[in-house]
Amino acid sequence: MSRRCFFGVDGLDQIIPQGMDYGTQILVSGDTGVGKTVLAGQFLLEGLLCGDTCIYVACDEPPAVMRRHLRDYKVGVMAYENAEQLILVDAYEEEESSEKYFIANQYSLEKYAVMERLLLQRFAGRRLRLVVDSLSTLLIPFTQEEILEFHRNRLKFLRKSGVLTMDIMVDGVLDQRLMTIAGHLYNVTVRMKFGVFEGRPDRMIQVGKVKSGKFDAVPRRFGISPVFGIIIYAADMEV
Amino acid sequence: MNNTAELYQRIINFIYLSLSETIAKIPFGGKYLLEEVTRKVGEHILQENENKYPPGSKRPVDICTAYLKAIGAADPLQIGAIELQAEGMDVLITMTQENCIYRYYCEEAVKNGLIFCCPRLGALQSVLANTLGTTYSTEMELFDQKTGKCKGRLFPIKRRLRSEMVHSSGNTLTLAGERAILFTRDVYISLLAAIRDYAPFILKKVLFEAGYRSCLPLAEEALAFYNTAEEALDVCFEELKNCGQGRLELVSLDKKAGHAVIRCYQSFEVDAVKGIKLYRTPRVSCDLLRGELSACLSVILGCQMVCMEMKCAAMEGDYCEFHAYSEEEEKI
């Protein structure tokens, strides 16, 4: 478990040259449509190539969307799913899901936490990557206290279990104060947003925090290529 | 046989044995090269006996019989020692081994698992090629001690392995008639390092695409020449092995479902990346081969296949394993 891990996006990995430990929790927050799910896809692919078992909990769309997204990048999803190296969990369709793995009745955070733990325990002993896309959707009906309590316990468990976790939060869904407090519980935070560069709309990505580690906090412009995914532009690059 | 003749016979056997041993070690060796030697020897004999050998019938078995009759007087060991039988365009040969001058070579080569081509068949192979204009190959069955005979077959070959036909001519190298170049590991690694330095995100894709595109002609040729997917894949694997990619093994193939599992032992790409920091973390590294296998499977199975490397010896274990599924199946 002493191995280091990365996002799988070259420009972003250069920002954290030392990499991350398994057991690190990453918070990715950003505007709708900015490319958070694309980042999640690349994070999963990086895990698959490194031999990790990758679990993707789809809350905002059915898992088929991630499946299609990975296939667009020429990833043979079936090989990984059949080898149980890629686990796509449906937390969207609930009881109507036709997926092998699904989480129903998300209106209890406790129940979600138990189901998530059971799923992780099923693959215990492996190097695990977990992506919840997006966690903010799951948290909508709950109070601030409930969310923070759930968060603390869940992240503690994930850290102890050595699960590399990426939680995705959509901007504007949860209260800003809650987001700030929740952000403190994560080891690494990544912010993605739309901006304007030289009068043109642009996408920006910024590493906001790496607990006990070096990082470069300068926001960087990035684009999404249909072939290569997220491409972070070098500071001196004309686009 | 006097001592001198015995000595010469031993020397001939040692020469052939040494050829088999050497060819097994040299790159682009293989059966083709050894057959070239035995065939060329046959050609010289043929040239010497050309006026004694009247090509009448066009049946391969008749051509071989005529030839053996023509040189029979000059080689008493051949008389009655060889029986020929026709099987379509193939010629089946049964030979008494008792007096065969190549017996030592034959037994030693088989015992040591070396590539073996019977020099006696080489002569017939040459005769058939010259008379019919068709390239023939040979295969031998093991010597049967009970009957004291060995069996062989001469058969027209559909195609030669391209990777066995490497020739150096003047200052150039050709592979199956096309100009070729040998890449050392240093050149290969330098190429990868240059891509990594300038555009790291394209590295794996470039390797995959290069493998895929470069293997399409080979796969198309294999498909055209062989009847079954297994045979065609086998030829592709042999070519890839000859090119240095490693030994490939088809673990399973479900043509109907469009699913295949392939293993590679001693992958070049695994060895190539050893000791260099091409990636930040250890990972599956055989993308060129993955592309090559995807092309072979897609062409030979007739549907677009997606091939993933599920295990890589660069990470652990002693082989790399690739799982392939048809894209259609993927969509379902």
Interface residues (C-beta under 8 A of the other chain):
Chain A: R3 R4 C5 F6 V9 D10 D13 G19 L49 C50 G51 R71 K74 V75 G76 V77 M78 A79 Y80 N82 A83 Q85 V227 F228 G229 I231
Chain B: P200 F201 I202 K205 F208 R280 T281 P282 R283 V284 V306 C307 M308 M310 M315 H323 A324 Y325 E329 E330 K331
